[in-house]
């Protein structure tokens, strides 16, 4: 179950980060764009953790 939870949370963070970046570009807000990129990266890492958990059978 940990794999699915991390993968879904990661995907949600990645999507939210992309939306923030798009809004930042549209409103010329570099601070929001940085926050969006950070959230996108967090999501990518969470998805990676989910893949590792899946490969190890949730033993971590």
C-alpha positions as CSV (number, residue, x, y, z in Angstrom):
1,X,0.0,0.0,0.0
2,X,2.9,2.4,0.6
3,X,3.9,2.2,-3.0
4,X,0.6,3.4,-4.3
5,X,0.3,6.1,-1.6
6,X,3.7,7.6,-2.4
7,X,3.1,7.4,-6.2
8,X,-0.3,9.1,-6.0
9,X,1.0,11.8,-3.6
10,X,4.0,12.3,-5.8
11,X,1.9,12.7,-8.9
12,X,-0.4,15.2,-7.1
13,X,2.6,17.3,-6.0
14,X,4.1,17.2,-9.5
15,X,0.8,18.4,-11.1
16,X,0.3,21.1,-8.5
17,X,3.9,22.3,-9.1
18,X,3.3,22.5,-12.8
19,X,0.1,24.5,-12.3
20,X,1.9,26.9,-10.0
21,X,4.7,27.3,-12.6
22,X,2.2,28.1,-15.3
23,X,0.3,30.6,-13.1
24,X,3.6,32.2,-12.2
25,X,4.6,32.6,-15.9
26,X,1.2,34.0,-16.7
27,X,1.4,36.6,-13.9
28,X,5.1,37.2,-14.1
29,X,5.7,36.0,-10.5
30,X,9.2,34.4,-10.3
31,X,8.8,33.6,-6.6
32,X,5.7,31.4,-7.3
33,X,7.6,29.8,-10.2
34,X,10.4,28.7,-7.9
35,X,7.9,27.3,-5.4
36,X,6.2,25.4,-8.2
37,X,9.5,23.9,-9.4
38,X,10.3,22.9,-5.8
39,X,6.9,21.2,-5.5
40,X,7.3,19.5,-8.8
41,X,10.7,18.1,-7.8
42,X,9.2,16.9,-4.5
43,X,6.6,15.0,-6.4
44,X,9.2,13.4,-8.7
45,X,11.1,12.3,-5.6
46,X,7.9,10.9,-4.0
47,X,7.1,8.9,-7.1
48,X,10.7,7.5,-7.0
49,X,10.2,6.4,-3.4
50,X,7.0,4.7,-4.4
51,X,8.8,2.8,-7.2
52,X,11.6,1.7,-4.8
53,X,9.0,0.5,-2.3
54,X,7.3,-1.4,-5.0
55,X,10.5,-3.0,-6.1
56,X,11.4,-4.0,-2.4
57,X,7.9,-5.1,-1.6
58,X,7.2,-2.2,0.9
59,X,9.9,-3.5,3.2
60,X,11.4,0.0,3.7
